[in-house]
Amino acid sequence: MDNERLDDIVLLDEAGEPAHFEHILTFLYEKERYIALSPLLEGEEPDEDEAEVILLKVEEKNGEETYVTIESEVLLNEVFDHFLDLMDELSEEGE
């Protein structure tokens, strides 16, 4: 990527290939940290109205942050609802 973004996060997929994401928000829910990411497609700007959001739990392992899939569908829905509430609050503050 020629014009790297400060909010560009690169993760490795299951095949070990790099996948680029835009950092949307890191937040707390029930005393745990979560990160919201949106996949970046080469040469395309994300469409805020139709953005795909990936939520991952942030864990510390050996002094490094790792991002872990949220296995529980119930917890994932709760975290997503909290994320939406936070995004609504942020958009209201920006108005």
WOBEL-V623561 format. One record per residue. SS is DSSP state (alpha for helix, beta for strand, coil for the rest). D_CENTER is the distance of its C-alpha to the mean C-alpha in whole Angstrom. Layout:
ss = (SS | SS)
d_center = (D_CENTER | D_CENTER)
//
This chain:
ss = (coil | coil | coil | coil | coil | coil | coil | beta | beta | beta | beta | beta | coil | coil | coil | coil | coil | beta | beta | beta | beta | beta | beta | beta | beta | beta | beta | beta | beta | coil | coil | beta | beta | beta | beta | beta | beta | beta | beta | coil | coil | coil | coil | coil | coil | coil | coil | coil | coil | coil | coil | coil | coil | beta | beta | beta | beta | beta | beta | beta | beta | coil | coil | beta | beta | beta | beta | beta | beta | coil | coil | coil | alpha | alpha | alpha | alpha | alpha | alpha | alpha | alpha | alpha | alpha | alpha | alpha | alpha | alpha | alpha | alpha | alpha | alpha | alpha | alpha | alpha | alpha | coil)
d_center = (20 | 22 | 20 | 18 | 15 | 14 | 10 | 11 | 9 | 11 | 11 | 14 | 15 | 17 | 20 | 19 | 18 | 16 | 13 | 11 | 8 | 7 | 5 | 6 | 6 | 7 | 10 | 13 | 14 | 17 | 17 | 14 | 11 | 8 | 4 | 2 | 2 | 6 | 9 | 11 | 15 | 18 | 20 | 18 | 16 | 13 | 15 | 14 | 16 | 15 | 11 | 10 | 6 | 5 | 5 | 6 | 9 | 10 | 14 | 16 | 19 | 22 | 20 | 17 | 14 | 13 | 9 | 11 | 11 | 12 | 15 | 17 | 17 | 18 | 15 | 13 | 14 | 15 | 11 | 11 | 14 | 13 | 10 | 12 | 15 | 13 | 12 | 16 | 17 | 16 | 17 | 21 | 21 | 20 | 23)
//
